[in-house]
Amino acid sequence: MEKHAIVAADISGTIRLWNAGAEKLFGFSGVEAIGQPLDLIIPDDYRAQHGQCFATAMSTAAAKLEGHPFDLPVKARGQVVAVRGILSLVRGPDKTVVGAMAVLTLPD
């Protein structure tokens, strides 16, 4: 799984899960990343759009990318790179959305 970055954030967009693959891809340890906003890995030019889409997904419990592979630019090790990913909304026992999780991989 170290080849795949797994990043999860709570409903506010705060990183709550950061695996070894995320450490390798993004260059931040879990200690450095957990508790930080997702903006840590979102390129500056995409932050407003990402923030709006994330907020909409959290408030409506729906994301058009959920379950569908997508390509996305991220900020990794100080530069913008394209990754392939898949997004899942995370739901609590009562089915309300409590966050989101993405599995991200550098394309071959």
Secondary structure, DSSP 4 states (H G I P E B T S, - for coil): -TTSEEEEEETTSBEEEE-HHHHHHHS--HHHHTTSBGGGTS-GGGHHHHHHHHHHHHHHT--TTBTS-EEEEEEETTEEEEEEEEEEEEE-TTS-EEEEEEEEE---
